[in-house]
Amino acid sequence: MKQLVLENVSYCPKNSTEKILDQINGEFLTGKIYFILGKKQTGKTTLLSILAGLVRCTEGKILVDGEDLSLTNQDDFRAEKICCLFQNGNLVNDSALANLELEMLLSKQPNRTDELINSLQIAGLTDKKIKTNIKKLTKKERQMVYLAKILVSRAKLILLDDPSQLFSELDEEMIVRKIADFCRRNDKCLVIVSQSNNAIKFADELWGLNGGKLLFIKEQPR
Ligand SMILES: Nc1ncnc2c1ncn2[C@@H]1O[C@H](COP(=O)(O)OP(=O)(O)OP(=O)(O)O)[C@@H](O)[C@H]1O
């Protein structure tokens, strides 16, 4: 994936007349970092779910390298092109290492155990904790696993739902810097939705969302 384009994307849940997203237009390019800022309940997670191919927009379309996402194989798109972390970090009830191995399986990558262990160590986990069930890890250690999940991903599009929550026990700025560096180095596109502007200095572009509408897109000089 090199480019993802949103064309008049709107979302209105079934049995509702109120649009949660209203005519969003914009594009995301690989190698760039995007911050979508908005207060609570402004549609950030909904937009992320649509970008991740988990929810279909009810109007408009999303083009992935020129191809309409709704006409492509969504399972392949989710498995191979996207790494998405929502606020609960999406971990399963097993060890940190097993979680990363599962990620490899789901994204159809070969199991690179040494690399997975290395990423968990870089994220801050000890060798013992790497093999411990995530239920026995502290919240801080589980958040280290979230970071490792991103660092092992081969996906071109990384989606993060509010790092101030996702990495609440860690140094948010340092973590976003690490992820942003990783994305730039590997020519990935990073899209972060957030209520806080603690780490916006790492963004190439800021998007302002309010009441489901995109108020502005602002480029940041680097
Ligand atoms: N499928 C749905 N059916 C009904 N309402 C929904 C649905 N999906 C989202 N909403 C509503 O849309 C609004 C925006 O939700 P969303 O989670 O996208 O906002 P957000 O900006 O991510 O919020 P927060 O910052 O609190 O996580 C909320 O009021 C939510 O309850």
The ligand as an ORCA input file, in Angstrom:
! r2SCAN-3c Opt
* xyz 0 1
  N     -22.458      1.418     15.807
  C     -22.825      2.481     16.520
  N     -24.128      2.667     16.875
  C     -24.515      3.745     17.569
  N     -23.680      4.720     17.974
  C     -22.392      4.587     17.682
  C     -21.887      3.471     16.935
  N     -20.547      3.632     16.771
  C     -20.235      4.784     17.401
  N     -21.322      5.369     17.938
  C     -21.383      6.673     18.663
  O     -20.662      7.616     17.885
  C     -20.005      8.559     18.716
  C     -18.544      8.625     18.359
  O     -17.917      7.419     18.779
  P     -16.366      7.137     18.641
  O     -16.037      5.989     19.551
  O     -16.001      6.990     17.213
  O     -15.749      8.499     19.216
  P     -14.298      8.798     19.772
  O     -13.957     10.158     19.294
  O     -13.366      7.699     19.438
  O     -14.562      8.799     21.344
  P     -13.526      8.571     22.561
  O     -12.498      9.640     22.462
  O     -14.395      8.724     23.764
  O     -12.960      7.188     22.416
  C     -20.270      8.107     20.149
  O     -21.323      8.893     20.668
  C     -20.668      6.657     20.000
  O     -21.526      6.250     21.042
*
